[in-house]
Amino acid sequence: MLATVVRRWAVVAVALPLAAAGIRKVSQVVEARRGPSGVTRSMRQFADLLGMGRRKRRRFF
């Protein structure tokens, strides 16, 4: 059971940032060809949601 939990954690820890990077790259390529659109903006927002570590932190001071 512990091995299953560790395996799932490892997949999530590796797969989600890779997926976010892939979506972000596809969004950049599409924007370079066709210009910015709602779809590419949504793709970037979804990539930011998946790769939470890339988000900028807000400062309250």
RATANOR-V201127 format. One line per field, one symbol per residue. ss: DSSP state (h for helix, s for strand, l for the rest). psi: psi as a letter, one per 20 degrees, with the letter a starting at -180 (. if undefined). burial: + if it has 24 or more other C-alpha atoms within 12 Angstrom, else -. A space follows every 50 residues. Layout:
# RATANOR-V201127
ss = ???
psi = ???
burial = ???
This chain:
# RATANOR-V201127
ss = lhhhhhhhhhhhhhhhhhhhhhhhhhhhhhhhhhlllhhhhhhhhhhhhh lhhhlllllll
psi = ghhggggggggghggghggghggggggggghhgirqrhghghgghhhhgg mhhiqpqqpi.
burial = ------------------+++-++--+------------+--++--++-+ +----------
